Amino acid sequence: MRRIGVVVNPIAGMGGRVGLKGTDGAVERARELGAEPRAPTRARMAVESLAKHAPDTTILTASGEMGELTVSAAGFDPDIVYAAPPESNAADTCETVRRFIEEGVDLILFVGGDGTAVDVAETLTQLAADTPMLGVPAGVKIYSSVFAVSPAAAGRIAATYTRSEPNEVMDIDEAAYREGEVRAELKAVVNVPVADGLQSSKQLSSGTIETLVEGFVEDVDPAVTYVLGPGSTVGAIKDALGFDGSPLGVDVWRDGELLVKDAREQQLLDVLGERNQIVVSPIGGQGFIFGRGNHQLSPAVIRQCDIDVVGSRAKIDDIGVLRVDTGDAALDEALKGWYQVRVGRFERRMLKVV
């Protein structure tokens, strides 16, 4: 019977839908903007999946929002190894991981983003522990290859994996990220379960996109409200449309006018028209079009829009499939299927959301 340590970062991902692109150092601002906790729901989805595949698992966790509430809600009777304060922080995550190692867990299942992954990985490194770790994606930034592609996949992997191997933990500077610059850094190499359903760490892109942009601009409809996602590919479209967009944010444009720059979820909902089109480019090396770095594009927004996927030939050749992780299981299921991805002025390629 497997013993798994579960630790939840309760504030992970809160900044996403309100346009903060992360929560490190911005919790109070996120709350002022109306952000709600995202991690507990993601954690429960993962633990419920774990219960489905391995109901006899022994779970160790921290008290309260750092794990106990979620694990109990999913039907387990957890062993509490750390009494967490009401307002927990990175130090509490690290201490919980230390307790897991002392108790000899077989796997650490953490819920958060890259910052939480770094906290767990650095603690394991300090303790010289080779215990595998696996992430439930709940943060805004998910660069590391220690995460499952979804909460449900994380639970399944935790229950069924048979071996682990070294993999990368990455993180970026959130302050620079909010200013439109990505500074990624390798933080640690840790053991991670080997299984289908893990995401790649490298967000790669290459190839020219000039003809892609030309084709998009030629097809612009003045009656459509365009919701333009983050990234360099869509950024080139923003430039061609004649406005200085937010490189890592979501902008709204219609008929020659920039309606909202770096929009939050509610601003998007307020400005949508009768005909709306989301323009997104998959993350290179991963394939995600929703749920990684663009949480402003919430289920409520997506349901009111058509979806236009764009990407360079090199990027599309590299990823093979598209992925979504909106936090809404019904919507994720509805989004599955084949999409025409614009790769040139006239050329499109068929790619499937899996």
Secondary structure by P-SEA (a helix, b strand, c coil): cbbbbbbbccccccccccccccccccaaaaaaacccccaaaaaaaaaaaaaaacccbbbbbccccccaaaaaaacccccccccccccccaaaaaaaaaaaaaacccbbbbbccaaaaaaaaaaaaaacccbbbbbcccccccccccccccaaaaaaaaacccbbbbbbbbbccaaaaaacbbbbbbcbbbbbbbcccccccccccccccaaaaaaaaaaccccccccccccaaaaaaaaaacccccccbbbbbcccccccccccaaaaaaccccbbbbbbbcccccccccccccccccaaaaaabbbbbbbcaaaaacccccccccccaaaaaaacccccccccccbbbbbbcc
